[in-house]
Structures are given as C-alpha cells and as structure tokens.
Amino acid sequence: MDIVSTLLVTLKEPKGMWQSILNAFKGALGTYILAVILIAVIVRLLFSLVDIVNKKVTMKNADINTKMKPELDAVKAKYGNDPAMMQKKTSEIYKKYQFSMMGSCLPMLVAMVLQFTVFLTLWNALQSVSNFNIVEKYQDLKNVYANVIILNEDEAMFSDFKEGDSIKIEIVKNENGEEALDVFVVDNDGEHKAGGKKIEDLASDNEHVWELIKTYVEKPASLNPQEPAEASANEEQEQTEPTYSPTIYSEALKAAAEKLVHDRYVSTQEGFLWIKNIYKSESPSGPLFTKEEIEKYINEFYSAEEKEAEKANDFEGMIYDNVTAGIDSKKLGVNGYYILTIIAVVTSVLSMWLSNFLMRKKDQPKQKQSLAMYFIMPLIIGIFTFMYTSLFAIYLIVGQLMMMLLTPLTTFVVKKWNDLDTKKKKQKTEVVVDYRRKDL
C-alpha cells in the first residue's frame, strides 16, 4: 500500500485552462518553477505581437499630433473664449489629418484588457495550484504521522521493547515500488530489530485520526498529574475510563512519528534559489504552512457533512498541532526577504521606461508619463508579489525581463513598418512628370 497516496481528505486538483497548462508543463518539465518560466516566455512572446500593433498605432498618432499641434494651438489662441467654435475647428483639423480619438485609444485599451485578463486569471490559477499543493503536502504529513501512531495497536511488533529503548522508523520502497514503513527498535547497543511493517489503509476521516491521537498521544486534562487531587464524581467517572491508553512504547512512537514528519517535510519541500517554499510568498515568515492556512485551504475539499463536523469539533486544528509538533520552525528559517517583490517592481518600471525611451523620436519633445505607467502598475505588481505565492512573482519577473529583451526588437519592427507606410504614402502623393519627347 502506498502511504503517500492514501489521503485523509479527498483532494481534487483545481480545474481550469491555466491549471491544465501548468500541470501539463509540470509533468513534462518536472517542476512548477520551470512550468511557470515557460508560460511567462510564451505569454510574453504572444504579447509582443500585440505590442507591435499597439506601438504602431501609438507612433502613428504621435506623428499626427506633432503635425497638428501648431494648428491646434492657433485654434485655441483664436477661439479660446468660444468653446463651440473651438470644438468645430478642432474637429476640422482632426478630419484633415484623418485622426480619430477613439481609434487612437482602442488598440491601447484592447491591449490593457488582454494583459489584465491574463494577469488576473493566471494569478488565480497559480494561487489555487499553490493552495492545493500546500494541502496535499499537509495531508501527506498527516498520513505519515497517523500510520506511525497506529503501530501502538501492534503489540507483537514490540514484544521485546524495554523501557529506555527507542524506535526508529524510515519510509522505504517495498518490492512493488510502494512506500512502506521500516521499523527498528533501538537500544544502547544499536538496532536490534527490523520490522519491515506494511501498514493497512487508514480510515479516510479526521475523526478516526483524532481518535488515534487522543488515544495514544494526547493526555486528557483529567489525567494531568499537575491538577489537584480533588475531583468531582463526574471527573472520577471519566478517570475510570480514560481516553488516553498509553503503551510502554507510545512515547517512543510519538517521538519517531514527529521525527519522520520532520524528515518527510524537509525532503519533499519544493524551493527555488533562496526561496524554501515556492507555494508561499517570499517573505520573512517561515516556509511552513500555518494552521490558519490549512484550515482555510482544506475547507473547500470537505463535503457538507465534513464541514459541519469540523465546525463543531475542530478536528483539523487539533490534528495539525500534533502532526507539526516535531517540525522546528526556527530551524527552517525564513522564506525570503521580499527580494522578489523588489525585483518585480524594479523590472516593471525599467521595462516601461525602456519601451517609452526607444519609441520616442529624437526630434520629439519629452512628454510627462502618466502615473498609471510609473506608479500604479508597479504598485499593483508589488502588492501581488508581496502577498501571494512566489510562483506568481517569478512569472511576473520573467515576463518583465522578457519584455525588456524583446522591446528593442518590437520597436525596430514598428519603426521599419512606419517608415514603409510613410514611403508608400509619399509615393502616392508624388506627381510624376514625363519630359521625354513623344513621336506623333
């Protein structure tokens, strides 16, 4: 039996176009990091085609505005006190130069809508994939922990266990390629028993897991030796039938379970560069998922009955405390220092500045750029990389770097395209005079 695939809650991978693409790329490349980088490259290449059209229209409108400016200024100076006449003369100038305000803004609006649509839908997909992987990892750790604790019920395996012995458990592959538990009882002289235990499937509900923990791990308050000896009749009745049923090796199994969970977490943690957990934001908080995150993310996988049971009993919260007890958050360190946020904001500003710098002609006066370009968009990018999964931050950074690499090429194409249009227009307006003598 595969102790990893036996999940205690039925998990379903998030569905959607981006999720399907991500999982397909991840299956081919091996990691979500490479999948996200590939998606960023493809998306930016596709958007470069949109950028070419958008820049072409922008450059054309800039040339028209440069030509219209003296006439528009003259109209404003002459009819400044007559709005109706000024509007009429302005419309005549627009018609003369075949300039449309709506036509000049439409390509930019289309490009912005497309980019924001991809931005928001891909962010949502990456966040859902991250949440799913966090829950899946937690479920794996929960299952490993419960499979160790249930060994308390196999007294034959520990028939020669003595007080002072310890238990060592490893996850190994059996002859069928499935993962199983290999159990060793260790005394002062070293390992003296190999179990090779193959664990049966656990019940797939949190109540059963909590019963295991409550029976072999958690001591109820009524059995706390630090409490006063006086007890009511009800408390005495509770003590005659204690929930906690310790065995001579239960504490050793608890310690073994905690160590196994710690080792499992460390060995399966997915990081990238300095980031220890790619599914969380790159921040000074720890890489380990919190109880609040687990209860929030896993709630969507519960059935209606399970939601009611969790609401009434908080099995998940109590289980989490035991499962993660052996993971030392301090030793895990931090998940980052907002480096991705800083890089994302800086590359956003640089990519926009580079695009505007290359698009501006030498004879064109410098124009003040709007806040939407140099403040609002980098701020939005900063917020998303600050608060959400590192996968989305990596996507944004790779996309911005690709944009900076492609901007000189797209600008060159646009300028050549514009020059070709100007040349064709000039040829149409030229009057060709033939001075050759024609024979009658």
Stockholm file with secondary structure:
# STOCKHOLM 1.0

chainA/1-440         MDIVSTLLVTLKEPKGMWQSILNAFKGALGTYILAVILIAVIVRLLFSLVDIVNKKVTMKNADINTKMKPELDAVKAKYGNDPAMMQKKTSEIYKKYQFSMMGSCLPMLVAMVLQFTVFLTLWNALQSVSNFNIVEKYQDLKNVYANVIILNEDEAMFSDFKEGDSIKIEIVKNENGEEALDVFVVDNDGEHKAGGKKIEDLASDNEHVWELIKTYVEKPASLNPQEPAEASANEEQEQTEPTYSPTIYSEALKAAAEKLVHDRYVSTQEGFLWIKNIYKSESPSGPLFTKEEIEKYINEFYSAEEKEAEKANDFEGMIYDNVTAGIDSKKLGVNGYYILTIIAVVTSVLSMWLSNFLMRKKDQPKQKQSLAMYFIMPLIIGIFTFMYTSLFAIYLIVGQLMMMLLTPLTTFVVKKWNDLDTKKKKQKTEVVVDYRRKDL
#=GR chainA/1-440 SS CCTTTCCSSCCCCCCSHHHHHHHHHHHHHSSHHHHHHHHHHHHHHHHHHHHHHHHHHHHHHHHHHHHHHHHHHHHHHHHTTCHHHHHHHHHHHHHHTTCCHHHHHHHHHHHHHHHHHHHHHHHHHHHHHHHHHHHHHHHHHHHHHHHHHGGGGCGGGGTTCCTTCEEEEEEEECTTSCEEEEEEEEETTEEEEECCCCCCCCCSSHHHHHHHHHHHTCCCGGGCTTSCSCCCHHHHHHHHSCSCCCCTTHHHHHHHHHHHHHHHHHHHCCCBTTBSCTTSCSSSSCSSCCHHHHHHHHGGGSCHHHHHHHHHHCHHHHHHHHHTTTCCHHHHCCSCCSHHHHHHHHHHHHHHHHHHHHHSCTTSCCCCCCHIIIIIHHHHHHHHHHHSCHHHHHHHHHHHHHHHHHHHHHHHHHHHHHHHHHHHHHHHHCCCCCCSCCCC
#=GC SS_cons         CCTTTCCSSCCCCCCSHHHHHHHHHHHHHSSHHHHHHHHHHHHHHHHHHHHHHHHHHHHHHHHHHHHHHHHHHHHHHHHTTCHHHHHHHHHHHHHHTTCCHHHHHHHHHHHHHHHHHHHHHHHHHHHHHHHHHHHHHHHHHHHHHHHHHGGGGCGGGGTTCCTTCEEEEEEEECTTSCEEEEEEEEETTEEEEECCCCCCCCCSSHHHHHHHHHHHTCCCGGGCTTSCSCCCHHHHHHHHSCSCCCCTTHHHHHHHHHHHHHHHHHHHCCCBTTBSCTTSCSSSSCSSCCHHHHHHHHGGGSCHHHHHHHHHHCHHHHHHHHHTTTCCHHHHCCSCCSHHHHHHHHHHHHHHHHHHHHHSCTTSCCCCCCHIIIIIHHHHHHHHHHHSCHHHHHHHHHHHHHHHHHHHHHHHHHHHHHHHHHHHHHHHHCCCCCCSCCCC
//
